[in-house]
Structures are given as C-alpha cells and as structure tokens.
Amino acid sequence: MKQIKFLANVNVEKPLIDFLNEKGFDIKWVTNIDKLMPDNRVCEIANSEQRIIITNDKDFGEIVFYQKKIAYGIILM
C-alpha cells in the first residue's frame, strides 16, 4: 500500500507538522524549502512528488477548481 505524503504550506503551524511527523507521516513543510514560494510552485512540487497539500490559503481553491492544477489533493484548514 502506498504511503500518504503531505506538503504543508507556509501558513500551516509547526505543531501540526510536528504531530504528523510523530505519527510517521511523510510531510514536507514549504517553510523549510522556500518561505516565499508561490502557490503555483507549491502545486508543482505536490504533483511531482504525489503529495497532498495542507493549507490555510483559500487562494488554492481557484488553483484547484478553476485552473485544475492539483491532481493528488488538498486539505483546507
């Protein structure tokens, strides 16, 4: 079975990142990669690495529904 992988946007708080790490999930945090990364680049990384995006940013709604950029999923907190 394939492991679920996540990409957490910069606006996701560190305690959630730490919790998911402790539970054994494969999670990357955009803050550790590039704090100024544009949303489209976040989507590109998520797609290329087959990760589900976790975000508090409602702008991803436009990217997901109108531009159809995300194939693996998004969790809007």
C-alpha positions in Angstrom: 0.0 0.0 0.0 1.2 3.5 -0.9 2.1 5.8 1.9 0.2 9.1 2.1 2.5 12.1 1.7 1.8 15.7 2.5 3.2 19.1 1.6 2.3 21.7 4.2 2.1 25.4 3.0 3.9 28.1 4.9 0.7 29.1 6.7 0.4 25.8 8.5 1.5 25.9 12.1 4.5 24.0 13.2 2.7 22.0 15.9 0.7 20.2 13.1 3.9 19.5 11.2 5.4 18.0 14.4 2.3 16.0 15.1 2.2 14.4 11.7 5.9 13.7 11.8 5.5 12.0 15.2 2.7 9.8 13.7 5.0 8.7 11.0 3.6 10.6 8.0 5.9 11.7 5.2 5.5 15.5 5.4 7.4 18.4 3.9 6.9 22.0 5.1 7.2 24.8 2.5 8.7 27.0 5.2 11.8 24.7 5.2 12.1 24.9 1.4 11.3 28.5 0.5 9.1 30.8 2.6 8.4 32.9 -0.5 7.4 30.0 -2.7 4.4 31.0 -5.0 1.3 28.9 -4.8 1.7 27.5 -8.3 5.2 26.2 -7.4 3.7 24.5 -4.3 1.2 22.8 -6.6 4.0 21.7 -9.0 6.0 20.1 -6.2 2.9 18.4 -4.8 2.1 17.0 -8.2 5.6 15.9 -9.0 6.1 14.2 -5.6 2.5 12.9 -5.3 1.8 14.9 -2.1 -1.5 16.2 -0.7 -1.3 19.9 0.1 -2.3 21.1 3.6 -3.0 24.9 3.6 -5.0 27.7 5.3 -4.9 29.7 2.0 -8.2 29.9 0.2 -6.5 31.0 -3.0 -5.8 27.3 -3.6 -9.5 27.0 -4.3 -9.0 28.9 -7.5 -5.9 26.9 -8.4 -7.7 23.6 -7.7 -11.1 24.3 -9.2 -10.6 26.8 -11.9 -7.0 26.1 -13.1 -7.2 22.4 -12.3 -3.6 22.3 -11.1 -3.7 19.7 -8.3 -4.0 16.1 -9.0 -3.4 14.5 -5.6 -5.5 16.6 -3.3 -5.7 19.5 -0.9 -6.8 19.9 2.7 -8.0 23.4 3.5 -7.8 24.0 7.2 
